[in-house]
Amino acid sequence: QGRDRKLNACCRLDWRSRGICCRDAGVLLRENLKTLRHTILRVGEDAVFEKVWTKSSRSPIAYGYGRIYFENYRCCYTSLQARPRLLYELPKRARSEKIEDVLICTCPLVKAHLHEAPDESSLLALTADNWLYRLCQDTGGQLQRVCLSAQHKFRSVDATPSYACFYCMFPQGN
């Protein structure tokens, strides 16, 4: 009787907040998806979904601030409409110039005590040849670029939680 009864999303969230949930990762994932379905879609188990758009990528697909990034941030689509729309596609680069890591920066860089720059969101892109590019998040246009080092190979770009400091990291031993 208890297992067959359908719970609404409020009950599911209440149980979860009180720690009444399964310890099995698969069951927990299934319950989370049921909660999401009931909360957002408000449909039953017999819901039918319609495919509206597909896109594939050889590299991991990233999402942030209403944008979907493909091909190592080279292609950007907006996800704010019913069907994603291409915002920009950067030209293909040589393997030595490919983007290694990206940090989406939504705070104005002037307030972060960096170079005087327009107050727009941007991508800080680290390339394989140790260049750090600041790209416009809406157009993909280059705003600034800096060569980091010819001696060290940087692998990732990150920021402190307050965005007071940006830093690039390289593996130990370099």
C-alpha positions as CSV (number, residue, x, y, z in Angstrom):
1,Q,0.0,0.0,0.0
2,G,2.7,2.5,1.0
3,R,5.0,1.9,-2.0
4,D,2.3,2.0,-4.7
5,R,0.8,5.3,-3.4
6,K,1.9,8.3,-5.5
7,L,3.4,11.2,-3.5
8,N,3.2,14.7,-4.6
9,A,6.4,16.8,-4.9
10,C,5.8,18.6,-1.6
11,C,5.8,15.3,0.3
12,R,8.9,14.1,-1.6
13,L,10.8,17.3,-0.8
14,D,9.7,17.2,2.9
15,W,10.9,13.6,3.2
16,R,14.2,14.5,1.6
17,S,14.7,17.5,3.9
18,R,14.1,15.2,7.0
19,G,16.6,12.7,5.7
20,I,14.0,10.0,4.8
21,C,15.5,8.8,1.5
22,C,17.2,5.8,0.2
23,R,21.0,5.4,0.5
24,D,21.2,3.6,-2.9
25,A,22.5,6.1,-5.6
26,G,20.3,4.6,-8.3
27,V,17.1,4.8,-6.3
28,L,18.0,8.3,-5.1
29,L,18.6,9.5,-8.7
30,R,15.2,8.0,-9.8
31,E,13.4,9.7,-6.9
32,N,15.1,13.0,-7.6
33,L,14.0,12.8,-11.3
34,K,10.4,12.0,-10.2
35,T,10.5,15.0,-7.9
36,L,11.8,17.2,-10.7
37,R,9.1,15.8,-13.1
38,H,6.3,16.5,-10.5
39,T,7.6,19.9,-9.5
40,I,8.4,21.4,-12.9
41,L,6.2,19.5,-15.4
42,R,3.3,18.7,-13.1
43,V,2.5,15.6,-15.1
44,G,2.0,12.0,-14.3
45,E,4.0,8.9,-15.1
46,D,2.4,8.6,-18.5
47,A,3.9,11.9,-19.8
48,V,5.0,11.9,-23.5
49,F,7.9,14.1,-24.4
50,E,8.4,15.6,-27.9
51,K,11.9,16.0,-29.3
52,V,12.4,19.6,-30.3
53,W,16.1,19.9,-30.9
54,T,19.3,17.7,-30.9
55,K,23.0,18.6,-31.2
56,S,26.0,16.4,-30.5
57,S,29.6,17.3,-29.6
58,R,32.8,15.3,-29.5
59,S,33.8,17.2,-26.4
60,P,31.8,17.6,-23.1
61,I,28.8,19.9,-23.4
62,A,28.7,22.7,-20.9
63,Y,25.8,24.9,-19.7
64,G,25.8,28.2,-17.9
65,Y,23.7,31.3,-17.6
66,G,21.2,30.4,-20.3
67,R,23.9,29.3,-22.8
68,I,24.9,25.8,-24.1
69,Y,28.5,25.4,-25.1
70,F,29.7,22.8,-27.6
71,E,33.1,21.8,-29.0
72,N,35.2,23.1,-26.1
73,Y,33.3,26.4,-25.9
74,R,33.8,27.1,-29.6
75,C,30.0,27.0,-30.4
76,C,27.5,28.8,-28.2
77,Y,23.7,28.5,-28.3
78,T,21.2,30.4,-26.3
79,S,18.7,28.2,-24.4
80,L,16.2,30.9,-23.6
81,Q,13.9,30.3,-26.5
82,A,11.8,27.1,-27.1
83,R,14.6,25.9,-29.5
84,P,18.2,26.8,-28.9
85,R,19.6,29.5,-31.3
86,L,23.2,29.8,-32.3
87,L,24.8,32.9,-30.8
88,Y,28.3,32.4,-32.2
89,E,30.7,29.9,-33.6
90,L,34.4,30.6,-33.2
91,P,36.7,29.7,-36.1
92,K,38.5,26.3,-35.8
93,R,42.0,26.6,-34.3
94,A,45.2,24.5,-34.6
95,R,45.6,21.9,-31.9
96,S,48.3,24.0,-30.2
97,E,45.8,26.9,-29.9
98,K,42.7,24.9,-28.8
99,I,40.8,26.0,-25.7
100,E,41.8,24.0,-22.6
101,D,39.5,25.5,-19.9
102,V,37.0,28.3,-19.5
103,L,35.7,30.3,-16.6
104,I,32.4,32.1,-17.1
105,C,32.8,35.5,-15.5
106,T,29.5,37.4,-14.9
107,C,30.9,40.1,-12.6
108,P,32.3,43.3,-14.0
109,L,36.1,42.9,-14.1
110,V,36.6,46.5,-13.0
111,K,35.2,45.6,-9.6
112,A,37.5,42.6,-9.5
113,H,40.5,45.0,-9.7
114,L,41.6,43.9,-13.1
115,H,42.2,45.8,-16.3
116,E,39.7,48.6,-17.1
117,A,37.1,46.8,-19.2
118,P,33.5,47.1,-20.2
119,D,30.8,45.9,-17.8
120,E,29.8,42.8,-19.7
121,S,29.9,39.1,-18.9
122,S,32.7,37.3,-20.5
123,L,34.5,34.0,-20.9
124,L,38.1,33.7,-19.6
125,A,39.5,31.0,-22.0
126,L,42.9,29.3,-21.4
127,T,44.4,27.9,-24.6
128,A,46.9,25.1,-25.1
129,D,49.6,27.5,-26.0
130,N,49.2,29.4,-22.6
131,W,47.3,32.4,-23.8
132,L,44.4,33.7,-21.6
133,Y,41.7,35.2,-23.8
134,R,38.7,37.3,-22.5
135,L,35.9,36.7,-24.9
136,C,32.5,38.4,-25.1
137,Q,29.9,35.9,-23.8
138,D,27.3,37.1,-26.3
139,T,29.3,37.4,-29.5
140,G,32.5,35.3,-28.9
141,G,34.6,38.4,-29.9
142,Q,38.0,38.8,-28.4
143,L,38.1,41.6,-25.7
144,Q,41.6,41.0,-24.4
145,R,44.4,38.5,-24.4
146,V,47.5,37.8,-22.3
147,C,50.4,35.4,-22.7
148,L,50.8,33.7,-19.4
149,S,54.1,31.9,-19.6
150,A,56.5,30.2,-22.0
151,Q,58.0,28.1,-19.3
152,H,55.0,26.6,-17.6
153,K,52.0,24.6,-19.1
154,F,48.8,25.8,-17.5
155,R,45.8,23.4,-17.4
156,S,42.9,25.3,-15.9
157,V,41.6,28.7,-14.9
158,D,39.6,29.3,-11.7
159,A,38.6,32.0,-9.3
160,T,38.2,32.5,-5.6
161,P,34.6,32.3,-4.4
162,S,34.3,36.1,-4.1
163,Y,35.9,36.6,-7.6
164,A,38.5,38.8,-6.0
165,C,41.3,36.8,-7.6
166,F,41.5,34.8,-10.8
167,Y,44.2,32.1,-11.1
168,C,45.6,29.6,-13.5
169,M,46.9,26.2,-12.4
170,F,49.5,23.9,-13.8
171,P,50.3,20.3,-12.8
172,Q,52.9,19.6,-10.2
173,G,56.4,19.0,-11.6
174,N,56.3,21.8,-14.2
